Structure formats: C-alpha cells, structure tokens
Amino acid sequence: MGRKRKRAATLQEEEEPVPLPSLAPPLVRDSDEPVKKKKKWINKQRVLVFASRGMSFRNRHLMEDMRTLMPHSKPESKKENKDNLRVINEIAEMKNCNKCVYFENRKKKDLYMWVANVPKGPSVKFLVLNAHTMKELKMMGNCLKGSRPLLSFDPAFDQPHFAVIRELLVQTFGTPNQLPKSQPFHDHVFCFSILDNKIWFRNYEVLDVDGKLSEIGPRFVLDPIKVFDGSFGGQTLWDNPHFVTPNTIRSVKKKAQSFKYTNKVQQKEGYKKRTPKDPFLGDPTNDIFQTKPPEEAVSEEKQIFIRKKI
C-alpha cells in the first residue's frame, strides 16, 4: 500500500501544470531606456507597380497578376502620357518605394516595361511580347498567395549587360525575408531564360520535393532595349543591336501585302502580251470560215449563195 501511495503522489506532482512566465511589462521602467525593435525584417524592399493610360484589358490584367505575385508591391493610379518619366521618381518616394515597375503603352498596341532602381538607378527598358494572363491560360497549378518565390536564371545571364538586368530582377521580383504580408515558405519558382536574345518569363508551382513543376502563369517575353545609368533616363550603358521596333515590323508586313496587288497587275499585263489578239491567226484552214454575207458578195462570190435546183 505504501508503494502505491508514493507512486500516486509522484504522478500527481508530474501532472501539475507548470506556471507560465508573466508577459506583463514591468511596473517600473526607466523612461530613457530605448524600446527594443524587431531586427528580422532587414531587407525592406517595396516595389511600385503601375501603368500609363490607354492600356488594353489584357495588359491591365497582366499588371494585376504581377501585383498578386509580389506581396511587397504597392499600387498607384495611372500616369498621364504627356508627363515626363522623371516624375515617377517623385511618386515612388512619396509611396516609400525603392523599386518601380512601370508599364508604358503606346498606340494602344505596344507595351513597354520599365524596371528601375529609384532614385539613383540603373534602369532597364523592355518591350513586352506574347503576354498571357493567368485567367487566359487556365493552368492547373496553384500556389498560396503571398508565398516567397525561388528565382531561377539561365547561365547566359553571366554576360556583363545581362548581369545588371539579373540583379535588378532579383531585387524587384524577390520577396524580402520576414515580410509581414508574405508566407515563410517557398512553393513556386520564377524562371528567367534567354532565347533569341530575349528573356522568357515562366511561373511554376513546386509539386513535390523531387522537383516536379506545374506551370501557373502568367507568361510573357521581354525584349531588352536599353540599360540606363540613372532612373528612367541618364547615360546609356548598353544598347541592344538586335532590337527591331514594332513600327518597322508593321511597315514590312504592309509592304509585303502591297506586293500581292502589284504582282497580280504584272501577271495580267504579261498574259495580255503573250496571248494573240486573233485566236485563229496563222491557221491555213481559217479561210474556210471567213465568208461574206450575201449583201456584200460581188461577181464570183455570189455563186456561193446560188442554190442548185433539183
């Protein structure tokens, strides 16, 4: 009996809850003592994402997709096309942003994207091609909103001008660690690959630890135009020699279509020159069918129209 009582007493002592330490602040505190701040969120990158007026619905949805993929982004109303691009630096400073992604629309056809480090630079200007939004693609992949992405770059980014572009893309699209609006894990990948001197962007979801991926969207192609020393301007550090403006591409297509009409006219004229006016000219049997009417017959020609009596 004594052993059982001792065991029961030890079990009760083990089951008794341990009191938690009080989280209440101390009653007496020195006023000169500095308040302790959290030091985890060190990389406080904020990106301003907005566009100019006159955007199409597809480009506007693409901009909204980029905002959802970047939890550290901030929106802004549309900018007037007549304003100078240097005004964007002041807008970014008022929004407390040190990076900017600006979509510039021209002629309601061409979409340009600026990626800049505000306010000192550098900045890159791209032409956006083959843009497809998330709702348009309807991919099977899915990722949690606010999760941090893994950035994957092609080995061709080791070139000097592409190295500057890569660093800008890392600082702009990479979600900072311990961001309040982000989730503390990685479940999707931003893939930047170079093909035909253009940057191809793809977004994949990480399905398994084995590395299986599933595309989510959006997808687009960036054709780099120039790299500037400053923010939205300044000295040109690199100019793409392979870039062709969309206006020249459209003019070449129109000229190719105009050649169809000129070729048809030339073919008709050549056909008229090749074919004779009289289709029976040069045939010796044509004289048999070339007869005169009775009113115009003279002398011996009248004998042709006299019928013999039976």
Backbone hydrogen bonds in HBPLUS format (Angstrom, degrees):
<---DONOR---> <-ACCEPTOR-->    atom                        ^
c    i                          cat <-CA-CA->   ^        H-A-AA   ^      H-
h    n   atom  resd res      DA  || num        DHA   H-A  angle D-A-AA Bond
n    s   type  num  typ     dist DA aas  dist angle  dist       angle   num
A0005-ARG N   A0001-MET O   3.09 MM   4  6.38 156.7  2.14 150.5 156.2     1
A0006-LYS N   A0002-GLY O   3.07 MM   4  6.31 154.5  2.14 145.7 152.5     2
A0007-ARG N   A0003-ARG O   2.97 MM   4  6.26 158.4  2.02 151.1 156.7     3
A0008-ALA N   A0004-LYS O   2.95 MM   4  6.19 160.3  1.99 148.8 154.2     4
A0009-ALA N   A0005-ARG O   2.95 MM   4  6.13 153.7  2.02 144.7 151.9     5
A0010-THR N   A0006-LYS O   3.01 MM   4  6.28 155.6  2.07 147.5 153.5     6
A0011-LEU N   A0007-ARG O   2.94 MM   4  6.21 154.4  2.01 149.7 156.8     7
A0012-GLN N   A0008-ALA O   3.00 MM   4  6.23 153.8  2.07 146.0 152.6     8
A0013-GLU N   A0009-ALA O   3.07 MM   4  6.32 153.5  2.14 143.8 150.9     9
A0014-GLU N   A0010-THR O   3.00 MM   4  6.27 149.4  2.10 143.0 151.2    10
A0015-GLU N   A0011-LEU O   2.96 MM   4  6.15 150.1  2.05 146.2 154.3    11
A0016-GLU N   A0012-GLN O   3.11 MM   4  6.22 127.5  2.40 140.8 152.2    12
A0033-GLU N   A0030-ASP O   3.29 MM   3  5.51 160.6  2.33 105.0 110.8    13
A0042-ILE N   A0040-LYS O   2.99 MM   2  5.78 119.4  2.37 112.5  96.0    14
A0044-LYS N   A0042-ILE O   3.03 MM   2  5.83 116.1  2.46 113.0  96.6    15
A0098-ASN N   A0046-ARG O   3.23 MM  52  5.96 134.2  2.46 140.4 149.1    16
A0099-LYS N   A0046-ARG O   3.21 MM  53  6.23 139.8  2.38 162.9 160.8    17
A0047-VAL N   A0072-HIS O   3.05 MM  25  6.27 162.1  2.08 142.0 147.4    18
A0074-LYS N   A0047-VAL O   2.71 MM  27  6.08 138.3  1.88 160.3 166.7    19
A0048-LEU N   A0099-LYS O   2.93 MM  51  6.28 161.1  1.97 136.4 139.3    20
A0101-VAL N   A0048-LEU O   2.80 MM  53  6.09 167.0  1.81 161.8 162.7    21
A0049-VAL N   A0074-LYS O   3.05 MM  25  6.10 166.7  2.07 160.6 164.2    22
A0050-PHE N   A0101-VAL O   3.31 MM  51  6.80 153.1  2.38 159.2 166.6    23
A0103-PHE N   A0050-PHE O   3.10 MM  53  6.47 158.8  2.15 143.8 150.4    24
A0079-LYS N   A0051-ALA O   3.05 MM  28  6.42 156.0  2.11 140.4 148.0    25
A0052-SER N   A0103-PHE O   2.97 MM  51  6.40 136.6  2.16 166.7 178.8    26
A0053-ARG N   A0079-LYS O   3.18 MM  26  6.14 136.3  2.38 169.0 159.3    27
A0060-ARG N   A0056-SER O   3.01 MM   4  6.23 152.1  2.09 147.8 156.1    28
A0061-HIS N   A0057-PHE O   3.00 MM   4  6.20 155.1  2.06 145.5 151.4    29
A0062-LEU N   A0058-ARG O   2.96 MM   4  6.21 146.7  2.07 143.7 153.4    30
A0063-MET N   A0059-ASN O   3.05 MM   4  6.31 151.4  2.14 142.9 149.4    31
A0064-GLU N   A0060-ARG O   3.09 MM   4  6.42 151.4  2.18 143.1 150.8    32
A0065-ASP N   A0061-HIS O   2.96 MM   4  6.22 148.3  2.07 143.4 151.8    33
A0066-MET N   A0062-LEU O   3.08 MM   4  6.39 151.2  2.16 145.2 152.4    34
A0067-ARG N   A0063-MET O   3.10 MM   4  6.40 144.8  2.23 141.8 151.2    35
A0068-THR N   A0064-GLU O   3.08 MM   4  6.38 154.6  2.15 147.0 152.9    36
A0069-LEU N   A0065-ASP O   3.06 MM   4  6.27 147.8  2.17 144.9 153.5    37
A0070-MET N   A0067-ARG O   3.29 MM   3  5.25 139.3  2.47  94.3 105.2    38
A0073-SER N   A0070-MET O   3.20 MM   3  5.58 145.8  2.32 122.1 120.4    39
A0083-ASP N   A0080-GLU O   3.35 MM   3  5.70 149.8  2.45 104.5 112.1    40
A0087-VAL N   A0084-ASN O   3.22 MM   3  5.83 162.9  2.25 112.9 118.0    41
A0088-ILE N   A0085-LEU O   3.09 MM   3  5.76 157.3  2.14 117.1 122.8    42
A0089-ASN N   A0086-ARG O   3.26 MM   3  5.72 145.3  2.39 107.2 114.8    43
A0090-GLU N   A0087-VAL O   3.12 MM   3  5.43 123.6  2.45 103.5 116.3    44
A0091-ILE N   A0087-VAL O   3.14 MM   4  6.53 155.4  2.21 148.8 156.2    45
A0092-ALA N   A0088-ILE O   2.90 MM   4  6.09 158.7  1.94 150.1 155.2    46
A0093-GLU N   A0089-ASN O   3.06 MM   4  6.27 151.9  2.14 141.4 148.8    47
A0094-MET N   A0090-GLU O   3.03 MM   4  6.27 153.8  2.10 146.0 152.6    48
A0095-LYS N   A0091-ILE O   3.05 MM   4  6.30 143.8  2.18 142.6 152.5    49
A0097-CYS N   A0092-ALA O   2.86 MM   5  5.06 172.6  1.86 150.9 152.2    50
A0096-ASN N   A0093-GLU O   3.13 MM   3  4.88 155.1  2.20  96.5 103.8    51
A0118-VAL N   A0098-ASN O   3.04 MM  20  4.92 143.9  2.17 119.6 126.9    52
A0100-CYS N   A0116-ALA O   3.09 MM  16  5.36 148.4  2.19 153.2 153.6    53
A0116-ALA N   A0100-CYS O   3.03 MM  16  5.36 163.9  2.06 151.7 156.8    54
A0102-TYR N   A0114-TRP O   2.93 MM  12  5.00 153.6  2.00 139.1 147.1    55
A0114-TRP N   A0102-TYR O   2.76 MM  12  5.00 165.4  1.78 151.1 156.3    56
A0104-GLU N   A0112-TYR O   2.68 MM   8  4.95 162.1  1.71 148.8 154.4    57
A0112-TYR N   A0104-GLU O   2.75 MM   8  4.95 170.7  1.75 154.7 157.7    58
A0106-ARG N   A0110-ASP O   2.97 MM   4  5.29 162.0  2.00 153.5 157.7    59
A0109-LYS N   A0106-ARG O   3.13 MM   3  6.21 176.8  2.13 131.0 131.9    60
A0110-ASP N   A0106-ARG O   3.05 MM   4  5.29 154.3  2.12 168.7 163.1    61
A0128-VAL N   A0111-LEU O   2.92 MM  17  5.58 164.3  1.94 155.4 160.1    62
A0113-MET N   A0126-PHE O   2.95 MM  13  5.08 155.1  2.01 128.1 136.2    63
A0126-PHE N   A0113-MET O   2.82 MM  13  5.08 159.0  1.86 148.6 155.6    64
A0115-VAL N   A0124-VAL O   3.03 MM   9  5.37 160.9  2.06 151.9 158.0    65
A0124-VAL N   A0115-VAL O   2.91 MM   9  5.37 154.9  1.97 144.5 152.4    66
A0117-ASN N   A0122-PRO O   3.03 MM   5  5.73 150.2  2.12 153.0 162.1    67
A0121-GLY N   A0117-ASN O   2.77 MM   4  4.58 138.3  1.94 145.6 153.9    68
A0123-SER N   A0228-PHE O   3.23 MM 105  5.26 157.5  2.28 130.9 135.3    69
A0228-PHE N   A0123-SER O   2.81 MM 105  5.26 163.9  1.83 159.6 163.9    70
A0125-LYS N   A0226-LYS O   3.10 MM 101  5.61 163.4  2.13 160.9 163.8    71
A0225-ILE N   A0125-LYS O   2.86 MM 100  5.62 164.8  1.88 168.5 163.8    72
A0127-LEU N   A0223-ASP O   2.94 MM  96  4.97 146.2  2.06 125.3 135.8    73
A0223-ASP N   A0127-LEU O   2.92 MM  96  4.97 163.2  1.95 140.0 145.6    74
A0129-LEU N   A0221-VAL O   2.81 MM  92  5.00 163.7  1.84 152.0 156.0    75
A0221-VAL N   A0129-LEU O   2.91 MM  92  5.00 155.7  1.97 158.5 158.3    76
A0132-HIS N   A0219-ARG O   2.87 MM  87  5.38 151.0  1.95 165.9 171.6    77
A0219-ARG N   A0132-HIS O   3.08 MM  87  5.38 158.1  2.13 147.7 154.6    78
A0137-LEU N   A0133-THR O   3.14 MM   4  6.32 153.7  2.21 145.0 150.9    79
A0138-LYS N   A0134-MET O   3.05 MM   4  6.12 171.5  2.06 156.1 158.5    80
A0147-SER N   A0144-LEU O   3.36 MM   3  5.83 162.2  2.39 131.4 129.7    81
A0183-GLN N   A0146-GLY O   2.77 MM  37  5.52 146.8  1.88 125.4 126.4    82
A0148-ARG N   A0185-PHE O   3.17 MM  37  6.10 145.1  2.30 161.9 160.5    83
A0150-LEU N   A0188-HIS O   2.98 MM  38  6.41 155.9  2.04 144.4 151.6    84
A0190-PHE N   A0150-LEU O   2.74 MM  40  6.03 158.1  1.79 157.5 165.0    85
A0152-SER N   A0190-PHE O   2.80 MM  38  6.03 169.8  1.81 169.6 168.4    86
A0192-PHE N   A0152-SER O   2.81 MM  40  6.08 164.2  1.83 163.2 168.3    87
A0154-ASP N   A0192-PHE O   2.99 MM  38  6.32 126.6  2.28 158.8 170.2    88
A0157-PHE N   A0154-ASP O   3.12 MM   3  5.87 169.2  2.13 123.9 126.0    89
A0158-ASP N   A0155-PRO O   3.31 MM   3  6.12 156.2  2.37 122.3 123.4    90
A0163-ALA N   A0159-GLN O   2.75 MM   4  5.82 134.5  1.95 152.1 165.9    91
A0164-VAL N   A0160-PRO O   3.38 MM   4  6.73 148.2  2.49 144.5 149.9    92
A0165-ILE N   A0161-HIS O   3.37 MM   4  6.67 157.8  2.42 139.7 145.5    93
A0166-ARG N   A0162-PHE O   2.83 MM   4  6.01 152.5  1.91 142.9 150.7    94
A0167-GLU N   A0163-ALA O   3.06 MM   4  6.29 158.5  2.11 144.9 149.4    95
A0168-LEU N   A0164-VAL O   3.12 MM   4  6.39 156.0  2.18 146.4 152.7    96
A0169-LEU N   A0165-ILE O   2.95 MM   4  6.20 157.4  2.00 150.1 156.4    97
A0170-VAL N   A0166-ARG O   2.89 MM   4  6.11 152.2  1.96 150.4 158.1    98
A0171-GLN N   A0167-GLU O   3.11 MM   4  6.28 165.2  2.13 147.6 150.7    99
A0172-THR N   A0168-LEU O   2.97 MM   4  6.06 138.1  2.15 140.7 152.4   100
A0173-PHE N   A0169-LEU O   2.88 MM   4  5.71 166.3  1.90 147.3 151.2   101
A0174-GLY N   A0170-VAL O   3.06 MM   4  5.30 140.3  2.22 129.4 138.5   102
A0182-SER N   A0179-LEU O   3.12 MM   3  5.28 160.7  2.16 111.0 117.1   103
A0206-VAL N   A0187-ASP O   2.95 MM  19  5.24 171.5  1.96 127.8 130.5   104
A0189-VAL N   A0204-TYR O   2.72 MM  15  5.14 154.5  1.78 147.1 155.4   105
A0204-TYR N   A0189-VAL O   2.94 MM  15  5.14 164.4  1.96 149.8 154.4   106
A0191-CYS N   A0202-ARG O   2.84 MM  11  5.15 177.1  1.84 161.0 161.7   107
A0202-ARG N   A0191-CYS O   3.05 MM  11  5.15 150.8  2.14 144.6 151.3   108
A0193-SER N   A0200-TRP O   3.10 MM   7  5.22 164.0  2.13 144.1 148.8   109
A0200-TRP N   A0193-SER O   2.70 MM   7  5.22 169.8  1.71 162.5 165.7   110
A0195-LEU N   A0198-LYS O   2.94 MM   3  5.40 156.4  2.00 152.0 158.8   111
A0198-LYS N   A0195-LEU O   3.11 MM   3  5.40 144.1  2.24 105.6 115.5   112
A0199-ILE N   A0222-LEU O   2.81 MM  23  4.96 169.0  1.82 157.7 155.2   113
A0222-LEU N   A0199-ILE O   2.71 MM  23  4.96 171.6  1.72 156.6 158.7   114
A0201-PHE N   A0220-PHE O   2.98 MM  19  5.58 173.2  1.98 174.4 174.4   115
A0216-ILE N   A0203-ASN O   2.85 MM  13  5.68 172.1  1.85 153.8 154.2   116
A0205-GLU N   A0214-SER O   2.63 MM   9  5.09 165.5  1.65 145.2 149.3   117
A0214-SER N   A0205-GLU O   3.02 MM   9  5.09 141.6  2.17 135.8 146.4   118
A0207-LEU N   A0212-LYS O   2.86 MM   5  5.40 163.4  1.89 152.8 155.7   119
A0211-GLY N   A0208-ASP O   3.24 MM   3  5.77 165.7  2.26 111.7 116.1   120
A0240-ASN N   A0225-ILE O   3.02 MM  15  5.35 169.9  2.03 159.3 156.7   121
A0227-VAL N   A0238-TRP O   2.97 MM  11  5.15 150.8  2.05 148.7 151.8   122
A0237-LEU N   A0227-VAL O   2.69 MM  10  5.42 151.4  1.77 155.0 164.3   123
A0238-TRP N   A0227-VAL O   3.39 MM  11  5.15 151.4  2.48 133.4 135.6   124
A0229-ASP N   A0235-GLN O   2.72 MM   6  5.18 146.3  1.83 150.5 162.0   125
A0230-GLY N   A0233-GLY O   3.04 MM   3  5.35 129.7  2.30 146.0 156.8   126
A0249-ILE N   A0245-THR O   3.34 MM   4  6.70 155.1  2.41 146.9 153.8   127
A0250-ARG N   A0246-PRO O   3.00 MM   4  6.24 157.9  2.05 147.5 152.7   128
A0251-SER N   A0247-ASN O   2.95 MM   4  6.19 152.8  2.03 145.5 153.4   129
A0252-VAL N   A0248-THR O   2.97 MM   4  6.15 154.8  2.04 146.2 152.2   130
A0253-LYS N   A0249-ILE O   3.16 MM   4  6.39 154.0  2.23 143.9 150.5   131
A0254-LYS N   A0250-ARG O   3.03 MM   4  6.29 153.6  2.10 145.7 152.6   132
A0255-LYS N   A0251-SER O   2.99 MM   4  6.22 155.6  2.05 146.6 153.1   133
A0256-ALA N   A0252-VAL O   2.99 MM   4  6.19 151.8  2.07 143.6 151.5   134
A0257-GLN N   A0253-LYS O   3.02 MM   4  6.29 147.2  2.13 142.8 151.2   135
A0258-SER N   A0254-LYS O   2.90 MM   4  6.18 146.4  2.02 144.1 153.7   136
A0259-PHE N   A0255-LYS O   3.10 MM   4  6.32 141.3  2.25 144.2 153.0   137
A0260-LYS N   A0257-GLN O   3.30 MM   3  5.57 144.2  2.44 101.9 110.9   138
A0262-THR N   A0258-SER O   3.41 MM   4  6.79 164.9  2.43 150.4 153.9   139
A0263-ASN N   A0259-PHE O   2.93 MM   4  6.01 154.0  2.00 146.4 153.5   140
A0264-LYS N   A0260-LYS O   3.11 MM   4  6.34 150.3  2.20 142.5 149.8   141
A0265-VAL N   A0261-TYR O   3.10 MM   4  6.42 159.5  2.14 152.1 156.9   142
A0266-GLN N   A0262-THR O   3.03 MM   4  6.23 161.4  2.07 148.4 153.4   143
A0267-GLN N   A0263-ASN O   2.98 MM   4  6.13 150.4  2.07 143.6 151.5   144
A0268-LYS N   A0264-LYS O   3.06 MM   4  6.34 154.4  2.13 148.0 154.0   145
A0269-GLU N   A0265-VAL O   3.09 MM   4  6.36 162.2  2.12 151.3 155.6   146
A0270-GLY N   A0266-GLN O   3.00 MM   4  6.16 159.7  2.05 146.6 152.3   147
A0271-TYR N   A0267-GLN O   2.96 MM   4  6.13 148.6  2.06 142.8 151.4   148
A0272-LYS N   A0268-LYS O   3.07 MM   4  6.34 151.8  2.15 147.4 154.1   149
A0273-LYS N   A0269-GLU O   3.14 MM   4  6.42 151.7  2.22 146.1 153.4   150
A0274-ARG N   A0270-GLY O   3.07 MM   4  6.23 149.8  2.17 143.7 151.4   151
A0275-THR N   A0271-TYR O   3.14 MM   4  6.24 155.2  2.20 147.9 153.0   152
A0281-LEU N   A0278-ASP O   3.32 MM   3  5.42 169.2  2.33 113.8 114.2   153
A0283-ASP N   A0280-PHE O   3.43 MM   3  5.96 164.3  2.46 135.0 133.7   154
A0286-ASN N   A0283-ASP O   3.19 MM   3  5.67 162.7  2.23 117.4 120.2   155
A0289-PHE N   A0286-ASN O   3.29 MM   3  5.74 135.8  2.50 106.6 116.1   156
A0290-GLN N   A0287-ASP O   3.24 MM   3  5.01 150.2  2.33  94.3 103.1   157
A0296-GLU N   A0293-PRO O   3.11 MM   3  5.66 142.6  2.26 115.3 124.5   158
A0297-ALA N   A0294-PRO O   3.38 MM   3  5.22 157.7  2.44  97.8 104.2   159
A0301-GLU N   A0298-VAL O   2.97 MM   3  5.37 151.3  2.05 143.4 136.1   160
A0302-LYS N   A0299-SER O   3.02 MM   3  5.76 157.7  2.07 118.5 125.0   161
A0303-GLN N   A0300-GLU O   3.14 MM   3  5.57 147.7  2.25 108.3 116.5   162
A0304-ILE N   A0301-GLU O   3.42 MM   3  5.82 154.8  2.49 104.3 110.8   163
A0305-PHE N   A0302-LYS O   3.04 MM   3  5.62 141.6  2.19 112.7 121.7   164
